[in-house]
Amino acid sequence: MQFTTGKVAVLAVAATGGMMTFSSPAHAYIDPGTGGMLLQLLLGGAAGALVIVKLYWYSIKKGFQRTFGGGAPPDEPGDRESESGN
């Protein structure tokens, strides 16, 4: 049986969800520093996601254009001169 990335990701999410669903309460104390750490984790993850989108924006844009039709092709710099009659 060959595992693909998608199958491994689904299995990991299912296993994590199962562990979180069937775990017993910890009755543990969470200090205020933990909230700051979680906020930093969320903001860092969002910043990382934005950097990934910026790096691959051209590929993402081309994929959407291929999928949804993209509309008119982009203007070439030389097209405007030929339209004006110069």
C-alpha positions in Angstrom: 0.0 0.0 0.0 1.5 3.3 -1.1 0.9 6.4 1.0 0.5 9.7 -0.7 0.9 13.1 0.9 -2.9 13.6 1.0 -3.5 10.3 2.6 -0.9 10.9 5.3 -2.3 14.4 6.0 -5.8 13.0 6.4 -4.6 10.2 8.7 -2.6 12.7 10.8 -5.6 15.0 11.2 -7.9 12.1 12.0 -5.5 10.7 14.6 -5.0 14.1 16.2 -8.8 14.7 16.3 -9.3 11.3 17.9 -6.7 12.0 20.6 -8.2 15.3 21.4 -11.8 14.0 21.4 -11.1 11.0 23.7 -8.6 12.5 26.1 -9.5 13.0 29.7 -9.4 16.5 31.3 -6.0 17.5 32.6 -7.1 19.9 35.4 -3.9 21.9 34.7 -3.1 25.5 35.3 -2.4 27.7 32.3 -0.4 30.8 33.2 -0.7 34.1 31.3 2.6 33.5 29.5 0.9 30.6 27.7 -1.6 32.9 26.1 1.1 35.1 24.8 2.9 32.1 23.4 -0.3 30.9 21.6 -0.8 34.4 20.2 2.8 34.4 18.9 2.2 31.0 17.3 -0.9 32.2 15.5 0.6 35.4 14.3 3.8 33.6 13.2 1.8 31.0 11.3 -0.2 33.7 9.6 2.9 35.6 8.6 4.5 32.4 7.3 1.4 31.7 5.2 1.4 35.2 3.8 5.1 34.7 2.8 4.3 31.4 1.1 1.4 33.0 -0.8 3.7 35.9 -1.9 6.4 33.5 -3.1 4.0 31.4 -5.1 1.5 34.1 -6.1 2.2 33.8 -9.9 1.6 30.1 -9.8 -1.5 30.5 -7.7 -2.8 33.2 -10.1 -2.1 31.0 -13.2 -3.9 28.1 -11.6 -7.0 30.2 -11.0 -6.9 31.6 -14.5 -6.6 28.1 -15.9 -9.5 26.9 -13.7 -11.9 29.8 -14.0 -11.1 31.2 -17.4 -9.0 34.2 -16.6 -10.8 36.6 -19.1 -8.9 38.7 -21.5 -5.1 38.2 -22.0 -2.8 40.8 -20.6 -1.9 43.8 -22.7 1.5 43.7 -24.5 3.5 47.0 -24.2 3.6 47.3 -28.0 -0.2 47.0 -28.5 -0.9 50.5 -27.4 1.4 52.0 -30.0 -0.2 50.0 -32.9 -3.7 51.1 -31.8 -2.8 54.9 -31.8 -1.7 54.7 -35.5 1.9 55.9 -34.8 
